[in-house]
Amino acid sequence: MTLNDAELGKDYIIKAVNTDGDDEMESFLFSLGCYSGEPIRVIDKKKNLVVSIKDARYNIDPELASAIEI
């Protein structure tokens, strides 16, 4: 399942980041600390998702969230 399917407030572990060869997107997600084995939590879902990674919060769009498998 992808991050778009996550429940609010529940902790997940990132299984994989699938960017279909989009190196720019992969690099961006990695710079946020978003890589395999890292814990992640969805704080809020509206138009975009607010996620918590390594004690920081980020606002990501559904396209980025769909690349993150949990």
PLY file of the C-alpha trace (Angstrom):
ply
format ascii 1.0
element vertex 70
property float x
property float y
property float z
element edge 69
property int vertex1
property int vertex2
end_header
0.00 0.00 0.00
1.12 3.56 -0.55
1.25 6.51 1.81
-2.03 7.76 0.30
-3.74 4.76 1.97
-2.27 5.39 5.44
-4.41 6.04 8.50
-3.96 9.32 10.35
-1.69 9.17 13.37
-0.50 5.59 12.81
3.22 4.81 12.54
4.44 2.99 9.44
7.80 1.84 8.12
8.73 2.79 4.57
9.17 -0.42 2.55
10.26 1.18 -0.71
10.29 4.39 -2.71
9.16 3.77 -6.31
9.67 6.81 -8.50
9.66 4.94 -11.84
13.09 6.27 -12.75
12.37 9.90 -11.81
15.78 10.73 -10.31
14.72 14.23 -9.28
11.75 12.93 -7.26
13.85 10.17 -5.72
16.55 12.67 -4.72
13.95 15.02 -3.23
12.32 12.27 -1.15
15.73 11.07 0.03
16.60 14.63 1.12
13.49 14.56 3.35
14.76 11.37 4.97
12.25 9.25 3.09
13.92 5.92 2.34
13.45 2.21 3.03
13.34 1.29 6.72
12.54 4.80 7.95
9.49 5.36 10.21
6.81 7.73 8.88
3.47 9.01 10.17
0.65 10.85 8.39
-0.39 13.79 10.57
-3.09 15.30 8.34
-4.81 14.60 5.01
-6.58 17.27 3.06
-5.53 18.24 -0.45
-1.96 17.27 0.45
-0.55 15.05 3.19
1.34 16.31 6.21
3.84 13.66 7.25
6.29 13.33 10.10
9.74 11.96 9.26
12.63 12.14 11.75
10.96 14.69 14.05
10.21 17.03 11.13
6.93 17.68 9.33
6.55 17.95 5.57
3.67 18.76 3.27
3.70 16.39 0.28
1.30 16.06 -2.61
-0.54 12.84 -3.52
1.86 12.15 -6.42
4.83 12.01 -4.04
2.81 10.02 -1.53
1.95 7.44 -4.17
5.68 6.75 -4.67
6.13 5.80 -1.00
5.23 2.19 -0.15
4.49 1.37 3.47
0 1
1 2
2 3
3 4
4 5
5 6
6 7
7 8
8 9
9 10
10 11
11 12
12 13
13 14
14 15
15 16
16 17
17 18
18 19
19 20
20 21
21 22
22 23
23 24
24 25
25 26
26 27
27 28
28 29
29 30
30 31
31 32
32 33
33 34
34 35
35 36
36 37
37 38
38 39
39 40
40 41
41 42
42 43
43 44
44 45
45 46
46 47
47 48
48 49
49 50
50 51
51 52
52 53
53 54
54 55
55 56
56 57
57 58
58 59
59 60
60 61
61 62
62 63
63 64
64 65
65 66
66 67
67 68
68 69
